[in-house]
Amino acid sequence: MRLKIRDMREDRDLTQKQIAKYLMCDQSLYSKYEREEREIPLHLLIKLADFYNVNLDYLVGRCKNSERIK
C-alpha cells in the first residue's frame, strides 16, 4: 500500500511546509510521512482526506476512485 499524500500535494502545487502548517506539525516530520519513514496518525490522514476532498481509502492507496463516499 502506498500513500498518495505526496501526489495529492504536488498535483495542487503545494509545498510540504504549507501542508505541515495545515496539519500543525513540523515540515521535517511531514516529509517523513511522505517518505513513509514514520507512520502518519489516523487523525492526520482524515484531516488530509478532508483537505483534498477525497476518501480515506484513496489517500492510503486502497482504491483507485478518489470520490468521497456520500
PQR file with spaces between the fields and no chain letter, atoms N, CA, C, O and H, PARSE charges and radii, in Angstrom:
ATOM       1  N    MET     1       0.853   -1.178    0.000 -0.4000 1.5000
ATOM       2  CA   MET     1       0.000    0.000    0.000 -0.0000 2.0000
ATOM       3  C    MET     1       0.901    1.244    0.000  0.5500 1.7000
ATOM       4  O    MET     1       1.825    1.344    0.807 -0.5500 1.4000
ATOM       5  N    ARG     2       0.634    2.163   -0.884 -0.4000 1.5000
ATOM       6  CA   ARG     2       1.429    3.381   -0.997 -0.0000 2.0000
ATOM       7  C    ARG     2       0.551    4.598   -0.767  0.5500 1.7000
ATOM       8  O    ARG     2      -0.468    4.778   -1.434 -0.5500 1.4000
ATOM       9  H    ARG     2      -0.117    2.082   -1.540  0.4000 1.0000
ATOM      10  N    LEU     3       0.951    5.425    0.176 -0.4000 1.5000
ATOM      11  CA   LEU     3       0.205    6.650    0.443 -0.0000 2.0000
ATOM      12  C    LEU     3       0.262    7.576   -0.762  0.5500 1.7000
ATOM      13  O    LEU     3       1.262    7.614   -1.480 -0.5500 1.4000
ATOM      14  H    LEU     3       1.779    5.278    0.718  0.4000 1.0000
ATOM      15  N    LYS     4      -0.800    8.310   -0.976 -0.4000 1.5000
ATOM      16  CA   LYS     4      -0.853    9.243   -2.101 -0.0000 2.0000
ATOM      17  C    LYS     4      -0.696   10.692   -1.640  0.5500 1.7000
ATOM      18  O    LYS     4      -0.997   11.618   -2.393 -0.5500 1.4000
ATOM      19  H    LYS     4      -1.612    8.278   -0.393  0.4000 1.0000
ATOM      20  N    ILE     5      -0.229   10.888   -0.416 -0.4000 1.5000
ATOM      21  CA   ILE     5      -0.195   12.255    0.108 -0.0000 2.0000
ATOM      22  C    ILE     5       0.783   13.143   -0.660  0.5500 1.7000
ATOM      23  O    ILE     5       0.536   14.340   -0.809 -0.5500 1.4000
ATOM      24  H    ILE     5       0.016   10.135    0.195  0.4000 1.0000
ATOM      25  N    ARG     6       1.878   12.583   -1.143 -0.4000 1.5000
ATOM      26  CA   ARG     6       2.815   13.394   -1.922 -0.0000 2.0000
ATOM      27  C    ARG     6       2.210   13.755   -3.275  0.5500 1.7000
ATOM      28  O    ARG     6       2.286   14.905   -3.706 -0.5500 1.4000
ATOM      29  H    ARG     6       2.079   11.611   -1.021  0.4000 1.0000
ATOM      30  N    ASP     7       1.611   12.772   -3.941 -0.4000 1.5000
ATOM      31  CA   ASP     7       0.985   13.033   -5.244 -0.0000 2.0000
ATOM      32  C    ASP     7      -0.098   14.104   -5.138  0.5500 1.7000
ATOM      33  O    ASP     7      -0.183   15.002   -5.976 -0.5500 1.4000
ATOM      34  H    ASP     7       1.550   11.838   -3.590  0.4000 1.0000
ATOM      35  N    MET     8      -0.912   13.997   -4.111 -0.4000 1.5000
ATOM      36  CA   MET     8      -2.003   14.963   -3.924 -0.0000 2.0000
ATOM      37  C    MET     8      -1.442   16.364   -3.702  0.5500 1.7000
ATOM      38  O    MET     8      -1.946   17.338   -4.262 -0.5500 1.4000
ATOM      39  H    MET     8      -0.842   13.268   -3.430  0.4000 1.0000
ATOM      40  N    ARG     9      -0.417   16.459   -2.897 -0.4000 1.5000
ATOM      41  CA   ARG     9       0.205   17.764   -2.621 -0.0000 2.0000
ATOM      42  C    ARG     9       0.820   18.354   -3.885  0.5500 1.7000
ATOM      43  O    ARG     9       0.608   19.526   -4.197 -0.5500 1.4000
ATOM      44  H    ARG     9      -0.008   15.668   -2.442  0.4000 1.0000
ATOM      45  N    GLU    10       1.580   17.541   -4.610 -0.4000 1.5000
ATOM      46  CA   GLU    10       2.236   18.039   -5.815 -0.0000 2.0000
ATOM      47  C    GLU    10       1.236   18.394   -6.908  0.5500 1.7000
ATOM      48  O    GLU    10       1.449   19.357   -7.645 -0.5500 1.4000
ATOM      49  H    GLU    10       1.753   16.589   -4.357  0.4000 1.0000
ATOM      50  N    ASP    11       0.150   17.636   -7.028 -0.4000 1.5000
ATOM      51  CA   ASP    11      -0.882   17.945   -8.026 -0.0000 2.0000
ATOM      52  C    ASP    11      -1.497   19.320   -7.802  0.5500 1.7000
ATOM      53  O    ASP    11      -1.995   19.944   -8.740 -0.5500 1.4000
ATOM      54  H    ASP    11      -0.023   16.854   -6.429  0.4000 1.0000
ATOM      55  N    ARG    12      -1.463   19.781   -6.577 -0.4000 1.5000
ATOM      56  CA   ARG    12      -2.043   21.087   -6.227 -0.0000 2.0000
ATOM      57  C    ARG    12      -0.986   22.173   -6.043  0.5500 1.7000
ATOM      58  O    ARG    12      -1.278   23.265   -5.556 -0.5500 1.4000
ATOM      59  H    ARG    12      -1.059   19.274   -5.816  0.4000 1.0000
ATOM      60  N    ASP    13       0.238   21.857   -6.437 -0.4000 1.5000
ATOM      61  CA   ASP    13       1.357   22.817   -6.348 -0.0000 2.0000
ATOM      62  C    ASP    13       1.520   23.395   -4.945  0.5500 1.7000
ATOM      63  O    ASP    13       1.733   24.595   -4.771 -0.5500 1.4000
ATOM      64  H    ASP    13       0.475   20.970   -6.833  0.4000 1.0000
ATOM      65  N    LEU    14       1.416   22.519   -3.952 -0.4000 1.5000
ATOM      66  CA   LEU    14       1.601   22.931   -2.567 -0.0000 2.0000
ATOM      67  C    LEU    14       2.962   22.441   -2.076  0.5500 1.7000
ATOM      68  O    LEU    14       3.491   21.449   -2.578 -0.5500 1.4000
ATOM      69  H    LEU    14       1.243   21.544   -4.093  0.4000 1.0000
ATOM      70  N    THR    15       3.517   23.134   -1.102 -0.4000 1.5000
ATOM      71  CA   THR    15       4.793   22.733   -0.521 -0.0000 2.0000
ATOM      72  C    THR    15       4.551   21.879    0.720  0.5500 1.7000
ATOM      73  O    THR    15       3.468   21.893    1.305 -0.5500 1.4000
ATOM      74  H    THR    15       3.088   23.939   -0.693  0.4000 1.0000
ATOM      75  N    GLN    16       5.573   21.148    1.099 -0.4000 1.5000
ATOM      76  CA   GLN    16       5.492   20.392    2.340 -0.0000 2.0000
ATOM      77  C    GLN    16       5.272   21.331    3.516  0.5500 1.7000
ATOM      78  O    GLN    16       4.551   21.001    4.457 -0.5500 1.4000
ATOM      79  H    GLN    16       6.453   21.137    0.623  0.4000 1.0000
ATOM      80  N    LYS    17       5.883   22.475    3.459 -0.4000 1.5000
ATOM      81  CA   LYS    17       5.738   23.458    4.546 -0.0000 2.0000
ATOM      82  C    LYS    17       4.285   23.912    4.687  0.5500 1.7000
ATOM      83  O    LYS    17       3.792   24.066    5.804 -0.5500 1.4000
ATOM      84  H    LYS    17       6.469   22.743    2.694  0.4000 1.0000
ATOM      85  N    GLN    18       3.600   24.124    3.569 -0.4000 1.5000
ATOM      86  CA   GLN    18       2.195   24.545    3.620 -0.0000 2.0000
ATOM      87  C    GLN    18       1.319   23.459    4.245  0.5500 1.7000
ATOM      88  O    GLN    18       0.459   23.749    5.077 -0.5500 1.4000
ATOM      89  H    GLN    18       4.001   23.999    2.661  0.4000 1.0000
ATOM      90  N    ILE    19       1.541   22.213    3.842 -0.4000 1.5000
ATOM      91  CA   ILE    19       0.736   21.117    4.387 -0.0000 2.0000
ATOM      92  C    ILE    19       1.078   20.889    5.858  0.5500 1.7000
ATOM      93  O    ILE    19       0.189   20.637    6.670 -0.5500 1.4000
ATOM      94  H    ILE    19       2.240   21.977    3.166  0.4000 1.0000
ATOM      95  N    ALA    20       2.344   20.974    6.197 -0.4000 1.5000
ATOM      96  CA   ALA    20       2.747   20.813    7.595 -0.0000 2.0000
ATOM      97  C    ALA    20       2.085   21.873    8.467  0.5500 1.7000
ATOM      98  O    ALA    20       1.649   21.583    9.581 -0.5500 1.4000
ATOM      99  H    ALA    20       3.067   21.179    5.536  0.4000 1.0000
ATOM     100  N    LYS    21       2.011   23.088    7.967 -0.4000 1.5000
ATOM     101  CA   LYS    21       1.347   24.166    8.721 -0.0000 2.0000
ATOM     102  C    LYS    21      -0.128   23.831    8.918  0.5500 1.7000
ATOM     103  O    LYS    21      -0.661   24.014   10.012 -0.5500 1.4000
ATOM     104  H    LYS    21       2.365   23.324    7.062  0.4000 1.0000
ATOM     105  N    TYR    22      -0.791   23.344    7.874 -0.4000 1.5000
ATOM     106  CA   TYR    22      -2.200   22.959    7.966 -0.0000 2.0000
ATOM     107  C    TYR    22      -2.393   21.856    9.005  0.5500 1.7000
ATOM     108  O    TYR    22      -3.370   21.865    9.755 -0.5500 1.4000
ATOM     109  H    TYR    22      -0.358   23.196    6.985  0.4000 1.0000
ATOM     110  N    LEU    23      -1.461   20.910    9.045 -0.4000 1.5000
ATOM     111  CA   LEU    23      -1.551   19.792    9.991 -0.0000 2.0000
ATOM     112  C    LEU    23      -1.008   20.141   11.371  0.5500 1.7000
ATOM     113  O    LEU    23      -1.115   19.356   12.312 -0.5500 1.4000
ATOM     114  H    LEU    23      -0.668   20.903    8.436  0.4000 1.0000
ATOM     115  N    MET    24      -0.423   21.332   11.474 -0.4000 1.5000
ATOM     116  CA   MET    24       0.181   21.800   12.720 -0.0000 2.0000
ATOM     117  C    MET    24       1.303   20.866   13.184  0.5500 1.7000
ATOM     118  O    MET    24       1.360   20.447   14.340 -0.5500 1.4000
ATOM     119  H    MET    24      -0.336   21.970   10.709  0.4000 1.0000
ATOM     120  N    CYS    25       2.196   20.557   12.232 -0.4000 1.5000
ATOM     121  CA   CYS    25       3.382   19.758   12.559 -0.0000 2.0000
ATOM     122  C    CYS    25       4.579   20.378   11.860  0.5500 1.7000
ATOM     123  O    CYS    25       4.431   21.286   11.042 -0.5500 1.4000
ATOM     124  H    CYS    25       2.150   20.898   11.292  0.4000 1.0000
ATOM     125  N    ASP    26       5.738   19.893   12.180 -0.4000 1.5000
ATOM     126  CA   ASP    26       6.966   20.380   11.583 -0.0000 2.0000
ATOM     127  C    ASP    26       7.114   19.843   10.159  0.5500 1.7000
ATOM     128  O    ASP    26       6.692   18.723    9.870 -0.5500 1.4000
ATOM     129  H    ASP    26       5.857   19.155   12.844  0.4000 1.0000
ATOM     130  N    GLN    27       7.707   20.630    9.280 -0.4000 1.5000
ATOM     131  CA   GLN    27       7.898   20.214    7.890 -0.0000 2.0000
ATOM     132  C    GLN    27       8.740   18.956    7.793  0.5500 1.7000
ATOM     133  O    GLN    27       8.475   18.101    6.948 -0.5500 1.4000
ATOM     134  H    GLN    27       8.050   21.539    9.515  0.4000 1.0000
ATOM     135  N    SER    28       9.747   18.827    8.639 -0.4000 1.5000
ATOM     136  CA   SER    28      10.609   17.639    8.570 -0.0000 2.0000
ATOM     137  C    SER    28       9.833   16.380    8.960  0.5500 1.7000
ATOM     138  O    SER    28      10.081   15.306    8.412 -0.5500 1.4000
ATOM     139  H    SER    28       9.962   19.522    9.325  0.4000 1.0000
ATOM     140  N    LEU    29       8.909   16.504    9.892 -0.4000 1.5000
ATOM     141  CA   LEU    29       8.071   15.364   10.263 -0.0000 2.0000
ATOM     142  C    LEU    29       7.131   15.011    9.112  0.5500 1.7000
ATOM     143  O    LEU    29       6.965   13.838    8.781 -0.5500 1.4000
ATOM     144  H    LEU    29       8.708   17.376   10.337  0.4000 1.0000
ATOM     145  N    TYR    30       6.521   16.022    8.505 -0.4000 1.5000
ATOM     146  CA   TYR    30       5.638   15.762    7.373 -0.0000 2.0000
ATOM     147  C    TYR    30       6.403   15.080    6.231  0.5500 1.7000
ATOM     148  O    TYR    30       5.869   14.188    5.572 -0.5500 1.4000
ATOM     149  H    TYR    30       6.656   16.976    8.774  0.4000 1.0000
ATOM     150  N    SER    31       7.633   15.496    6.001 -0.4000 1.5000
ATOM     151  CA   SER    31       8.463   14.882    4.973 -0.0000 2.0000
ATOM     152  C    SER    31       8.646   13.386    5.250  0.5500 1.7000
ATOM     153  O    SER    31       8.623   12.576    4.323 -0.5500 1.4000
ATOM     154  H    SER    31       8.066   16.221    6.536  0.4000 1.0000
ATOM     155  N    LYS    32       8.825   13.027    6.500 -0.4000 1.5000
ATOM     156  CA   LYS    32       8.960   11.617    6.866 -0.0000 2.0000
ATOM     157  C    LYS    32       7.663   10.854    6.621  0.5500 1.7000
ATOM     158  O    LYS    32       7.694    9.678    6.258 -0.5500 1.4000
ATOM     159  H    LYS    32       8.844   13.685    7.253  0.4000 1.0000
ATOM     160  N    TYR    33       6.523   11.514    6.818 -0.4000 1.5000
ATOM     161  CA   TYR    33       5.241   10.877    6.496 -0.0000 2.0000
ATOM     162  C    TYR    33       5.166   10.579    5.002  0.5500 1.7000
ATOM     163  O    TYR    33       4.764    9.486    4.601 -0.5500 1.4000
ATOM     164  H    TYR    33       6.497   12.469    7.113  0.4000 1.0000
ATOM     165  N    GLU    34       5.558   11.559    4.175 -0.4000 1.5000
ATOM     166  CA   GLU    34       5.513   11.351    2.723 -0.0000 2.0000
ATOM     167  C    GLU    34       6.430   10.219    2.281  0.5500 1.7000
ATOM     168  O    GLU    34       6.071    9.439    1.399 -0.5500 1.4000
ATOM     169  H    GLU    34       5.884   12.447    4.500  0.4000 1.0000
ATOM     170  N    ARG    35       7.596   10.125    2.878 -0.4000 1.5000
ATOM     171  CA   ARG    35       8.552    9.079    2.511 -0.0000 2.0000
ATOM     172  C    ARG    35       8.253    7.763    3.225  0.5500 1.7000
ATOM     173  O    ARG    35       8.963    6.773    3.046 -0.5500 1.4000
ATOM     174  H    ARG    35       7.887   10.759    3.595  0.4000 1.0000
ATOM     175  N    GLU    36       7.208    7.764    4.025 -0.4000 1.5000
ATOM     176  CA   GLU    36       6.768    6.599    4.798 -0.0000 2.0000
ATOM     177  C    GLU    36       7.855    6.092    5.740  0.5500 1.7000
ATOM     178  O    GLU    36       7.967    4.892    5.994 -0.5500 1.4000
ATOM     179  H    GLU    36       6.631    8.568    4.170  0.4000 1.0000
ATOM     180  N    GLU    37       8.645    7.019    6.249 -0.4000 1.5000
ATOM     181  CA   GLU    37       9.638    6.697    7.268 -0.0000 2.0000
ATOM     182  C    GLU    37       9.001    6.707    8.654  0.5500 1.7000
ATOM     183  O    GLU    37       9.486    6.057    9.580 -0.5500 1.4000
ATOM     184  H    GLU    37       8.555    7.993    6.043  0.4000 1.0000
ATOM     185  N    ARG    38       7.917    7.446    8.777 -0.4000 1.5000
ATOM     186  CA   ARG    38       7.117    7.471   10.004 -0.0000 2.0000
ATOM     187  C    ARG    38       5.670    7.239    9.609  0.5500 1.7000
ATOM     188  O    ARG    38       5.219    7.690    8.557 -0.5500 1.4000
ATOM     189  H    ARG    38       7.523    7.974    8.024  0.4000 1.0000
ATOM     190  N    GLU    39       4.956    6.537   10.459 -0.4000 1.5000
ATOM     191  CA   GLU    39       3.551    6.278   10.188 -0.0000 2.0000
ATOM     192  C    GLU    39       2.741    7.520   10.535  0.5500 1.7000
ATOM     193  O    GLU    39       2.854    8.072   11.630 -0.5500 1.4000
ATOM     194  H    GLU    39       5.322    6.170   11.314  0.4000 1.0000
ATOM     195  N    ILE    40       1.927    7.944    9.585 -0.4000 1.5000
ATOM     196  CA   ILE    40       1.112    9.126    9.813 -0.0000 2.0000
ATOM     197  C    ILE    40      -0.116    8.739   10.655  0.5500 1.7000
ATOM     198  O    ILE    40      -0.799    7.764   10.339 -0.5500 1.4000
ATOM     199  H    ILE    40       1.835    7.495    8.696  0.4000 1.0000
ATOM     200  N    PRO    41      -0.393    9.488   11.707 -0.5600 1.5000
ATOM     201  CA   PRO    41      -1.541    9.163   12.559  0.2800 2.0000
ATOM     202  C    PRO    41      -2.864    9.264   11.793  0.5500 1.7000
ATOM     203  O    PRO    41      -3.016   10.076   10.881 -0.5500 1.4000
ATOM     204  N    LEU    42      -3.800    8.428   12.187 -0.4000 1.5000
ATOM     205  CA   LEU    42      -5.100    8.384   11.523 -0.0000 2.0000
ATOM     206  C    LEU    42      -5.778    9.748   11.510  0.5500 1.7000
ATOM     207  O    LEU    42      -6.358   10.134   10.495 -0.5500 1.4000
ATOM     208  H    LEU    42      -3.677    7.768   12.928  0.4000 1.0000
ATOM     209  N    HIS    43      -5.718   10.477   12.607 -0.4000 1.5000
ATOM     210  CA   HIS    43      -6.408   11.772   12.649 -0.0000 2.0000
ATOM     211  C    HIS    43      -5.834   12.752   11.623  0.5500 1.7000
ATOM     212  O    HIS    43      -6.556   13.613   11.121 -0.5500 1.4000
ATOM     213  H    HIS    43      -5.247   10.163   13.432  0.4000 1.0000
ATOM     214  N    LEU    44      -4.543   12.627   11.309 -0.4000 1.5000
ATOM     215  CA   LEU    44      -3.963   13.495   10.285 -0.0000 2.0000
ATOM     216  C    LEU    44      -4.345   13.027    8.885  0.5500 1.7000
ATOM     217  O    LEU    44      -4.547   13.849    7.992 -0.5500 1.4000
ATOM     218  H    LEU    44      -3.956   11.928   11.717  0.4000 1.0000
ATOM     219  N    LEU    45      -4.446   11.721    8.689 -0.4000 1.5000
ATOM     220  CA   LEU    45      -4.918   11.206    7.397 -0.0000 2.0000
ATOM     221  C    LEU    45      -6.346   11.669    7.123  0.5500 1.7000
ATOM     222  O    LEU    45      -6.679   12.047    5.999 -0.5500 1.4000
ATOM     223  H    LEU    45      -4.282   11.053    9.415  0.4000 1.0000
ATOM     224  N    ILE    46      -7.169   11.638    8.135 -0.4000 1.5000
ATOM     225  CA   ILE    46      -8.559   12.099    7.985 -0.0000 2.0000
ATOM     226  C    ILE    46      -8.578   13.584    7.639  0.5500 1.7000
ATOM     227  O    ILE    46      -9.340   14.017    6.775 -0.5500 1.4000
ATOM     228  H    ILE    46      -6.899   11.331    9.047  0.4000 1.0000
ATOM     229  N    LYS    47      -7.744   14.353    8.310 -0.4000 1.5000
ATOM     230  CA   LYS    47      -7.667   15.790    8.032 -0.0000 2.0000
ATOM     231  C    LYS    47      -7.217   16.051    6.587  0.5500 1.7000
ATOM     232  O    LYS    47      -7.736   16.949    5.923 -0.5500 1.4000
ATOM     233  H    LYS    47      -7.125   14.001    9.013  0.4000 1.0000
ATOM     234  N    LEU    48      -6.252   15.263    6.110 -0.4000 1.5000
ATOM     235  CA   LEU    48      -5.793   15.413    4.725 -0.0000 2.0000
ATOM     236  C    LEU    48      -6.865   14.984    3.727  0.5500 1.7000
ATOM     237  O    LEU    48      -7.039   15.631    2.695 -0.5500 1.4000
ATOM     238  H    LEU    48      -5.830   14.534    6.650  0.4000 1.0000
ATOM     239  N    ALA    49      -7.578   13.914    4.019 -0.4000 1.5000
ATOM     240  CA   ALA    49      -8.658   13.475    3.129 -0.0000 2.0000
ATOM     241  C    ALA    49      -9.715   14.570    3.015  0.5500 1.7000
ATOM     242  O    ALA    49     -10.227   14.828    1.926 -0.5500 1.4000
ATOM     243  H    ALA    49      -7.437   13.388    4.857  0.4000 1.0000
ATOM     244  N    ASP    50     -10.035   15.204    4.116 -0.4000 1.5000
ATOM     245  CA   ASP    50     -10.991   16.321    4.082 -0.0000 2.0000
ATOM     246  C    ASP    50     -10.428   17.496    3.289  0.5500 1.7000
ATOM     247  O    ASP    50     -11.140   18.113    2.497 -0.5500 1.4000
ATOM     248  H    ASP    50      -9.619   14.995    5.001  0.4000 1.0000
ATOM     249  N    PHE    51      -9.153   17.802    3.500 -0.4000 1.5000
ATOM     250  CA   PHE    51      -8.497   18.911    2.808 -0.0000 2.0000
ATOM     251  C    PHE    51      -8.515   18.710    1.296  0.5500 1.7000
ATOM     252  O    PHE    51      -8.829   19.631    0.542 -0.5500 1.4000
ATOM     253  H    PHE    51      -8.574   17.301    4.143  0.4000 1.0000
ATOM     254  N    TYR    52      -8.178   17.501    0.862 -0.4000 1.5000
ATOM     255  CA   TYR    52      -8.128   17.202   -0.572 -0.0000 2.0000
ATOM     256  C    TYR    52      -9.472   16.775   -1.133  0.5500 1.7000
ATOM     257  O    TYR    52      -9.611   16.586   -2.341 -0.5500 1.4000
ATOM     258  H    TYR    52      -7.923   16.752    1.474  0.4000 1.0000
ATOM     259  N    ASN    53     -10.464   16.624   -0.261 -0.4000 1.5000
ATOM     260  CA   ASN    53     -11.812   16.229   -0.657 -0.0000 2.0000
ATOM     261  C    ASN    53     -11.813   14.876   -1.383  0.5500 1.7000
ATOM     262  O    ASN    53     -12.437   14.711   -2.432 -0.5500 1.4000
ATOM     263  H    ASN    53     -10.350   16.778    0.721  0.4000 1.0000
ATOM     264  N    VAL    54     -11.097   13.922   -0.792 -0.4000 1.5000
ATOM     265  CA   VAL    54     -11.054   12.552   -1.311 -0.0000 2.0000
ATOM     266  C    VAL    54     -11.391   11.598   -0.171  0.5500 1.7000
ATOM     267  O    VAL    54     -11.358   11.974    1.001 -0.5500 1.4000
ATOM     268  H    VAL    54     -10.591   14.056    0.060  0.4000 1.0000
ATOM     269  N    ASN    55     -11.716   10.360   -0.532 -0.4000 1.5000
ATOM     270  CA   ASN    55     -11.991    9.410    0.543 -0.0000 2.0000
ATOM     271  C    ASN    55     -10.675    8.872    1.098  0.5500 1.7000
ATOM     272  O    ASN    55      -9.640    8.901    0.432 -0.5500 1.4000
ATOM     273  H    ASN    55     -11.743   10.055   -1.484  0.4000 1.0000
ATOM     274  N    LEU    56     -10.740    8.392    2.303 -0.4000 1.5000
ATOM     275  CA   LEU    56      -9.556    7.922    3.012 -0.0000 2.0000
ATOM     276  C    LEU    56      -8.920    6.719    2.321  0.5500 1.7000
ATOM     277  O    LEU    56      -7.694    6.620    2.264 -0.5500 1.4000
ATOM     278  H    LEU    56     -11.581    8.369    2.844  0.4000 1.0000
ATOM     279  N    ASP    57      -9.733    5.805    1.795 -0.4000 1.5000
ATOM     280  CA   ASP    57      -9.191    4.636    1.088 -0.0000 2.0000
ATOM     281  C    ASP    57      -8.329    5.058   -0.100  0.5500 1.7000
ATOM     282  O    ASP    57      -7.287    4.454   -0.354 -0.5500 1.4000
ATOM     283  H    ASP    57     -10.729    5.885    1.841  0.4000 1.0000
ATOM     284  N    TYR    58      -8.750    6.078   -0.820 -0.4000 1.5000
ATOM     285  CA   TYR    58      -7.962    6.575   -1.945 -0.0000 2.0000
ATOM     286  C    TYR    58      -6.625    7.148   -1.460  0.5500 1.7000
ATOM     287  O    TYR    58      -5.575    6.880   -2.043 -0.5500 1.4000
ATOM     288  H    TYR    58      -9.596    6.569   -0.613  0.4000 1.0000
ATOM     289  N    LEU    59      -6.682    7.922   -0.408 -0.4000 1.5000
ATOM     290  CA   LEU    59      -5.488    8.577    0.108 -0.0000 2.0000
ATOM     291  C    LEU    59      -4.432    7.576    0.573  0.5500 1.7000
ATOM     292  O    LEU    59      -3.234    7.828    0.448 -0.5500 1.4000
ATOM     293  H    LEU    59      -7.535    8.140    0.066  0.4000 1.0000
ATOM     294  N    VAL    60      -4.876    6.453    1.102 -0.4000 1.5000
ATOM     295  CA   VAL    60      -3.914    5.450    1.584 -0.0000 2.0000
ATOM     296  C    VAL    60      -3.648    4.359    0.556  0.5500 1.7000
ATOM     297  O    VAL    60      -2.978    3.371    0.858 -0.5500 1.4000
ATOM     298  H    VAL    60      -5.849    6.248    1.204  0.4000 1.0000
ATOM     299  N    GLY    61      -4.168    4.529   -0.659 -0.4000 1.5000
ATOM     300  CA   GLY    61      -3.850    3.617   -1.748 -0.0000 2.0000
ATOM     301  C    GLY    61      -4.647    2.332   -1.770  0.5500 1.7000
ATOM     302  O    GLY    61      -4.215    1.356   -2.383 -0.5500 1.4000
ATOM     303  H    GLY    61      -4.712    5.331   -0.905  0.4000 1.0000
ATOM     304  N    ARG    62      -5.801    2.301   -1.118 -0.4000 1.5000
ATOM     305  CA   ARG    62      -6.623    1.089   -1.093 -0.0000 2.0000
ATOM     306  C    ARG    62      -7.622    1.020   -2.238  0.5500 1.7000
ATOM     307  O    ARG    62      -8.210   -0.034   -2.481 -0.5500 1.4000
ATOM     308  H    ARG    62      -6.152    3.094   -0.620  0.4000 1.0000
ATOM     309  N    CYS    63      -7.823    2.132   -2.948 -0.4000 1.5000
ATOM     310  CA   CYS    63      -8.720    2.120   -4.100 -0.0000 2.0000
ATOM     311  C    CYS    63      -8.236    3.151   -5.103  0.5500 1.7000
ATOM     312  O    CYS    63      -7.421    4.015   -4.781 -0.5500 1.4000
ATOM     313  H    CYS    63      -7.346    2.988   -2.751  0.4000 1.0000
ATOM     314  N    LYS    64      -8.748    3.050   -6.323 -0.4000 1.5000
ATOM     315  CA   LYS    64      -8.335    3.966   -7.390 -0.0000 2.0000
ATOM     316  C    LYS    64      -9.307    5.118   -7.580  0.5500 1.7000
ATOM     317  O    LYS    64      -9.005    6.085   -8.280 -0.5500 1.4000
ATOM     318  H    LYS    64      -9.411    2.348   -6.585  0.4000 1.0000
ATOM     319  N    ASN    65     -10.480    5.014   -6.954 -0.4000 1.5000
ATOM     320  CA   ASN    65     -11.506    6.032   -7.110 -0.0000 2.0000
ATOM     321  C    ASN    65     -11.372    7.052   -5.975  0.5500 1.7000
ATOM     322  O    ASN    65     -11.414    6.695   -4.798 -0.5500 1.4000
ATOM     323  H    ASN    65     -10.726    4.229   -6.386  0.4000 1.0000
ATOM     324  N    SER    66     -11.211    8.316   -6.343 -0.4000 1.5000
ATOM     325  CA   SER    66     -10.998    9.353   -5.335 -0.0000 2.0000
ATOM     326  C    SER    66     -12.291    9.976   -4.809  0.5500 1.7000
ATOM     327  O    SER    66     -12.254   10.835   -3.928 -0.5500 1.4000
ATOM     328  H    SER    66     -11.177    8.606   -7.299  0.4000 1.0000
ATOM     329  N    GLU    67     -13.421    9.549   -5.343 -0.4000 1.5000
ATOM     330  CA   GLU    67     -14.689   10.160   -4.917 -0.0000 2.0000
ATOM     331  C    GLU    67     -14.957    9.888   -3.454  0.5500 1.7000
ATOM     332  O    GLU    67     -14.671    8.812   -2.929 -0.5500 1.4000
ATOM     333  H    GLU    67     -13.451    8.851   -6.059  0.4000 1.0000
ATOM     334  N    ARG    68     -15.512   10.894   -2.818 -0.4000 1.5000
ATOM     335  CA   ARG    68     -15.900   10.750   -1.423 -0.0000 2.0000
ATOM     336  C    ARG    68     -17.163    9.918   -1.338  0.5500 1.7000
ATOM     337  O    ARG    68     -18.020    9.971   -2.220 -0.5500 1.4000
ATOM     338  H    ARG    68     -15.744   11.768   -3.244  0.4000 1.0000
ATOM     339  N    ILE    69     -17.264    9.169   -0.292 -0.4000 1.5000
ATOM     340  CA   ILE    69     -18.474    8.392   -0.027 -0.0000 2.0000
ATOM     341  C    ILE    69     -19.512    9.328    0.547  0.5500 1.7000
ATOM     342  O    ILE    69     -19.240   10.070    1.491 -0.5500 1.4000
ATOM     343  H    ILE    69     -16.568    9.126    0.424  0.4000 1.0000
ATOM     344  N    LYS    70     -20.712    9.294   -0.028 -0.4000 1.5000
ATOM     345  CA   LYS    70     -21.756   10.233    0.424 -0.0000 2.0000
ATOM     346  C    LYS    70     -22.763    9.548    1.290  0.5500 1.7000
ATOM     347  O    LYS    70     -23.708   10.183    1.758 -0.5500 1.4000
ATOM     348  H    LYS    70     -20.934    8.692   -0.796  0.4000 1.0000
